[in-house]
């Protein structure tokens, strides 16, 4: 198994990967499914959303993750605290303009749970 320079116990359960450009799911999937070579893996970024082994609510875990130094191919996903309905609408409009998939709304006080689904809500623009 390739380590990719990431601490295993810290972030593995909530790790996803995709190319930084939008609309390249098929080519990204092909790179990830190729087991015979590490070719083109330099095009992949690992996007970290949470740290299940950290203690505390999501806000404390996020602040602790911001203190970590990651290799260039590992990126901590920016988390933005919603300041109200107008701010949420502004964020939504920004995602739409960028042709993004949607927003994930999360309770900043939530403790980590293995399935995580009870602590956040996905607002999707597209249904896959």
MODELLER restraints for C-alpha pairs under 7 A, 6 or more apart:
rsr = mdl.restraints
at = mdl.atoms
rsr.add(forms.Gaussian(group=physical.xy_distance, feature=features.Distance(at['CA:5:A'], at['CA:71:A']), mean=6.67, stdev=0.5))
rsr.add(forms.Gaussian(group=physical.xy_distance, feature=features.Distance(at['CA:10:A'], at['CA:51:A']), mean=5.95, stdev=0.5))
rsr.add(forms.Gaussian(group=physical.xy_distance, feature=features.Distance(at['CA:10:A'], at['CA:52:A']), mean=6.97, stdev=0.5))
rsr.add(forms.Gaussian(group=physical.xy_distance, feature=features.Distance(at['CA:10:A'], at['CA:53:A']), mean=5.77, stdev=0.5))
rsr.add(forms.Gaussian(group=physical.xy_distance, feature=features.Distance(at['CA:11:A'], at['CA:50:A']), mean=6.90, stdev=0.5))
rsr.add(forms.Gaussian(group=physical.xy_distance, feature=features.Distance(at['CA:11:A'], at['CA:51:A']), mean=5.13, stdev=0.5))
rsr.add(forms.Gaussian(group=physical.xy_distance, feature=features.Distance(at['CA:11:A'], at['CA:52:A']), mean=6.80, stdev=0.5))
rsr.add(forms.Gaussian(group=physical.xy_distance, feature=features.Distance(at['CA:14:A'], at['CA:48:A']), mean=6.66, stdev=0.5))
rsr.add(forms.Gaussian(group=physical.xy_distance, feature=features.Distance(at['CA:14:A'], at['CA:49:A']), mean=6.32, stdev=0.5))
rsr.add(forms.Gaussian(group=physical.xy_distance, feature=features.Distance(at['CA:14:A'], at['CA:50:A']), mean=6.16, stdev=0.5))
rsr.add(forms.Gaussian(group=physical.xy_distance, feature=features.Distance(at['CA:15:A'], at['CA:46:A']), mean=6.56, stdev=0.5))
rsr.add(forms.Gaussian(group=physical.xy_distance, feature=features.Distance(at['CA:15:A'], at['CA:47:A']), mean=6.13, stdev=0.5))
rsr.add(forms.Gaussian(group=physical.xy_distance, feature=features.Distance(at['CA:15:A'], at['CA:48:A']), mean=5.42, stdev=0.5))
rsr.add(forms.Gaussian(group=physical.xy_distance, feature=features.Distance(at['CA:16:A'], at['CA:46:A']), mean=5.82, stdev=0.5))
rsr.add(forms.Gaussian(group=physical.xy_distance, feature=features.Distance(at['CA:16:A'], at['CA:47:A']), mean=5.60, stdev=0.5))
rsr.add(forms.Gaussian(group=physical.xy_distance, feature=features.Distance(at['CA:17:A'], at['CA:44:A']), mean=6.41, stdev=0.5))
rsr.add(forms.Gaussian(group=physical.xy_distance, feature=features.Distance(at['CA:17:A'], at['CA:45:A']), mean=5.63, stdev=0.5))
rsr.add(forms.Gaussian(group=physical.xy_distance, feature=features.Distance(at['CA:17:A'], at['CA:46:A']), mean=4.49, stdev=0.5))
rsr.add(forms.Gaussian(group=physical.xy_distance, feature=features.Distance(at['CA:17:A'], at['CA:47:A']), mean=5.86, stdev=0.5))
rsr.add(forms.Gaussian(group=physical.xy_distance, feature=features.Distance(at['CA:18:A'], at['CA:28:A']), mean=6.09, stdev=0.5))
rsr.add(forms.Gaussian(group=physical.xy_distance, feature=features.Distance(at['CA:18:A'], at['CA:44:A']), mean=5.64, stdev=0.5))
rsr.add(forms.Gaussian(group=physical.xy_distance, feature=features.Distance(at['CA:18:A'], at['CA:45:A']), mean=5.90, stdev=0.5))
rsr.add(forms.Gaussian(group=physical.xy_distance, feature=features.Distance(at['CA:18:A'], at['CA:46:A']), mean=6.94, stdev=0.5))
rsr.add(forms.Gaussian(group=physical.xy_distance, feature=features.Distance(at['CA:19:A'], at['CA:28:A']), mean=6.12, stdev=0.5))
rsr.add(forms.Gaussian(group=physical.xy_distance, feature=features.Distance(at['CA:19:A'], at['CA:43:A']), mean=6.04, stdev=0.5))
rsr.add(forms.Gaussian(group=physical.xy_distance, feature=features.Distance(at['CA:19:A'], at['CA:44:A']), mean=4.95, stdev=0.5))
rsr.add(forms.Gaussian(group=physical.xy_distance, feature=features.Distance(at['CA:19:A'], at['CA:45:A']), mean=6.11, stdev=0.5))
rsr.add(forms.Gaussian(group=physical.xy_distance, feature=features.Distance(at['CA:20:A'], at['CA:45:A']), mean=6.81, stdev=0.5))
rsr.add(forms.Gaussian(group=physical.xy_distance, feature=features.Distance(at['CA:31:A'], at['CA:40:A']), mean=6.53, stdev=0.5))
rsr.add(forms.Gaussian(group=physical.xy_distance, feature=features.Distance(at['CA:31:A'], at['CA:41:A']), mean=6.77, stdev=0.5))
rsr.add(forms.Gaussian(group=physical.xy_distance, feature=features.Distance(at['CA:45:A'], at['CA:73:A']), mean=4.86, stdev=0.5))
rsr.add(forms.Gaussian(group=physical.xy_distance, feature=features.Distance(at['CA:45:A'], at['CA:74:A']), mean=5.75, stdev=0.5))
rsr.add(forms.Gaussian(group=physical.xy_distance, feature=features.Distance(at['CA:45:A'], at['CA:75:A']), mean=6.81, stdev=0.5))
rsr.add(forms.Gaussian(group=physical.xy_distance, feature=features.Distance(at['CA:46:A'], at['CA:73:A']), mean=6.15, stdev=0.5))
rsr.add(forms.Gaussian(group=physical.xy_distance, feature=features.Distance(at['CA:46:A'], at['CA:74:A']), mean=4.70, stdev=0.5))
rsr.add(forms.Gaussian(group=physical.xy_distance, feature=features.Distance(at['CA:46:A'], at['CA:75:A']), mean=6.08, stdev=0.5))
rsr.add(forms.Gaussian(group=physical.xy_distance, feature=features.Distance(at['CA:47:A'], at['CA:74:A']), mean=6.11, stdev=0.5))
rsr.add(forms.Gaussian(group=physical.xy_distance, feature=features.Distance(at['CA:47:A'], at['CA:75:A']), mean=5.03, stdev=0.5))
rsr.add(forms.Gaussian(group=physical.xy_distance, feature=features.Distance(at['CA:47:A'], at['CA:76:A']), mean=5.89, stdev=0.5))
rsr.add(forms.Gaussian(group=physical.xy_distance, feature=features.Distance(at['CA:47:A'], at['CA:77:A']), mean=6.04, stdev=0.5))
rsr.add(forms.Gaussian(group=physical.xy_distance, feature=features.Distance(at['CA:48:A'], at['CA:75:A']), mean=6.06, stdev=0.5))
rsr.add(forms.Gaussian(group=physical.xy_distance, feature=features.Distance(at['CA:48:A'], at['CA:76:A']), mean=4.80, stdev=0.5))
rsr.add(forms.Gaussian(group=physical.xy_distance, feature=features.Distance(at['CA:48:A'], at['CA:77:A']), mean=5.81, stdev=0.5))
rsr.add(forms.Gaussian(group=physical.xy_distance, feature=features.Distance(at['CA:49:A'], at['CA:76:A']), mean=6.47, stdev=0.5))
rsr.add(forms.Gaussian(group=physical.xy_distance, feature=features.Distance(at['CA:49:A'], at['CA:77:A']), mean=5.68, stdev=0.5))
rsr.add(forms.Gaussian(group=physical.xy_distance, feature=features.Distance(at['CA:50:A'], at['CA:62:A']), mean=6.81, stdev=0.5))
rsr.add(forms.Gaussian(group=physical.xy_distance, feature=features.Distance(at['CA:51:A'], at['CA:61:A']), mean=6.28, stdev=0.5))
rsr.add(forms.Gaussian(group=physical.xy_distance, feature=features.Distance(at['CA:52:A'], at['CA:112:A']), mean=5.87, stdev=0.5))
rsr.add(forms.Gaussian(group=physical.xy_distance, feature=features.Distance(at['CA:54:A'], at['CA:61:A']), mean=5.77, stdev=0.5))
rsr.add(forms.Gaussian(group=physical.xy_distance, feature=features.Distance(at['CA:55:A'], at['CA:61:A']), mean=6.76, stdev=0.5))
rsr.add(forms.Gaussian(group=physical.xy_distance, feature=features.Distance(at['CA:56:A'], at['CA:111:A']), mean=6.09, stdev=0.5))
rsr.add(forms.Gaussian(group=physical.xy_distance, feature=features.Distance(at['CA:57:A'], at['CA:108:A']), mean=6.53, stdev=0.5))
rsr.add(forms.Gaussian(group=physical.xy_distance, feature=features.Distance(at['CA:57:A'], at['CA:109:A']), mean=4.61, stdev=0.5))
rsr.add(forms.Gaussian(group=physical.xy_distance, feature=features.Distance(at['CA:57:A'], at['CA:110:A']), mean=4.83, stdev=0.5))
rsr.add(forms.Gaussian(group=physical.xy_distance, feature=features.Distance(at['CA:57:A'], at['CA:111:A']), mean=4.49, stdev=0.5))
rsr.add(forms.Gaussian(group=physical.xy_distance, feature=features.Distance(at['CA:58:A'], at['CA:108:A']), mean=4.97, stdev=0.5))
rsr.add(forms.Gaussian(group=physical.xy_distance, feature=features.Distance(at['CA:58:A'], at['CA:109:A']), mean=5.62, stdev=0.5))
rsr.add(forms.Gaussian(group=physical.xy_distance, feature=features.Distance(at['CA:58:A'], at['CA:110:A']), mean=5.50, stdev=0.5))
rsr.add(forms.Gaussian(group=physical.xy_distance, feature=features.Distance(at['CA:58:A'], at['CA:111:A']), mean=6.19, stdev=0.5))
rsr.add(forms.Gaussian(group=physical.xy_distance, feature=features.Distance(at['CA:59:A'], at['CA:108:A']), mean=5.05, stdev=0.5))
rsr.add(forms.Gaussian(group=physical.xy_distance, feature=features.Distance(at['CA:59:A'], at['CA:109:A']), mean=6.29, stdev=0.5))
rsr.add(forms.Gaussian(group=physical.xy_distance, feature=features.Distance(at['CA:82:A'], at['CA:88:A']), mean=6.15, stdev=0.5))
rsr.add(forms.Gaussian(group=physical.xy_distance, feature=features.Distance(at['CA:95:A'], at['CA:102:A']), mean=6.41, stdev=0.5))
rsr.add(forms.Gaussian(group=physical.xy_distance, feature=features.Distance(at['CA:101:A'], at['CA:124:A']), mean=5.75, stdev=0.5))
rsr.add(forms.Gaussian(group=physical.xy_distance, feature=features.Distance(at['CA:101:A'], at['CA:125:A']), mean=5.34, stdev=0.5))
rsr.add(forms.Gaussian(group=physical.xy_distance, feature=features.Distance(at['CA:101:A'], at['CA:126:A']), mean=5.95, stdev=0.5))
rsr.add(forms.Gaussian(group=physical.xy_distance, feature=features.Distance(at['CA:102:A'], at['CA:123:A']), mean=5.39, stdev=0.5))
rsr.add(forms.Gaussian(group=physical.xy_distance, feature=features.Distance(at['CA:102:A'], at['CA:124:A']), mean=4.26, stdev=0.5))
rsr.add(forms.Gaussian(group=physical.xy_distance, feature=features.Distance(at['CA:102:A'], at['CA:125:A']), mean=5.21, stdev=0.5))
rsr.add(forms.Gaussian(group=physical.xy_distance, feature=features.Distance(at['CA:103:A'], at['CA:122:A']), mean=5.94, stdev=0.5))
rsr.add(forms.Gaussian(group=physical.xy_distance, feature=features.Distance(at['CA:103:A'], at['CA:123:A']), mean=5.14, stdev=0.5))
rsr.add(forms.Gaussian(group=physical.xy_distance, feature=features.Distance(at['CA:103:A'], at['CA:124:A']), mean=6.53, stdev=0.5))
rsr.add(forms.Gaussian(group=physical.xy_distance, feature=features.Distance(at['CA:104:A'], at['CA:120:A']), mean=6.65, stdev=0.5))
rsr.add(forms.Gaussian(group=physical.xy_distance, feature=features.Distance(at['CA:104:A'], at['CA:121:A']), mean=5.68, stdev=0.5))
rsr.add(forms.Gaussian(group=physical.xy_distance, feature=features.Distance(at['CA:104:A'], at['CA:122:A']), mean=4.49, stdev=0.5))
rsr.add(forms.Gaussian(group=physical.xy_distance, feature=features.Distance(at['CA:104:A'], at['CA:123:A']), mean=6.12, stdev=0.5))
rsr.add(forms.Gaussian(group=physical.xy_distance, feature=features.Distance(at['CA:105:A'], at['CA:120:A']), mean=5.42, stdev=0.5))
rsr.add(forms.Gaussian(group=physical.xy_distance, feature=features.Distance(at['CA:105:A'], at['CA:121:A']), mean=5.08, stdev=0.5))
rsr.add(forms.Gaussian(group=physical.xy_distance, feature=features.Distance(at['CA:105:A'], at['CA:122:A']), mean=6.28, stdev=0.5))
rsr.add(forms.Gaussian(group=physical.xy_distance, feature=features.Distance(at['CA:106:A'], at['CA:119:A']), mean=6.17, stdev=0.5))
rsr.add(forms.Gaussian(group=physical.xy_distance, feature=features.Distance(at['CA:106:A'], at['CA:120:A']), mean=4.33, stdev=0.5))
rsr.add(forms.Gaussian(group=physical.xy_distance, feature=features.Distance(at['CA:106:A'], at['CA:121:A']), mean=6.55, stdev=0.5))
rsr.add(forms.Gaussian(group=physical.xy_distance, feature=features.Distance(at['CA:107:A'], at['CA:119:A']), mean=6.15, stdev=0.5))
rsr.add(forms.Gaussian(group=physical.xy_distance, feature=features.Distance(at['CA:107:A'], at['CA:120:A']), mean=6.46, stdev=0.5))
rsr.add(forms.Gaussian(group=physical.xy_distance, feature=features.Distance(at['CA:110:A'], at['CA:119:A']), mean=6.31, stdev=0.5))
